[in-house]
Amino acid sequence: MEPAVAAIQQLLEEVYEVDPGYRAEQFLFSDPQTLERLRPGDPHAPEEQLLLRQEDDGIALALYLSSGLLDRLQQDDPLHRLHEGNLADLCLAIEGVSHFLYLAWNA
């Protein structure tokens, strides 16, 4: 479980007043080789990416946050002390979790 991801989701659920019934950590992966298999030939190496595939009985959903991003969030937790050095990482994580919440809530 990624504590930063769980905490960000909890805060966003309170702000948005939603409970999608799913936890982002259950859909989270950080392996760049897996991302490459899911997005072959993409020359960009994002630190955050929400992946979505429509299937006959619903959607397949995965949230990629790079291991580097997750490590930085753990080492310098912006939810305990926000500063210029960790703001961008917090914004990336919020973006990914927020997109996850939106899709999970509406799907």
Helices and strands as residue ranges (DSSP letters): H 3-16, G 24-27, E 28-29, H 32-38, E 48-55, E 58-65, H 67-75, H 87-106
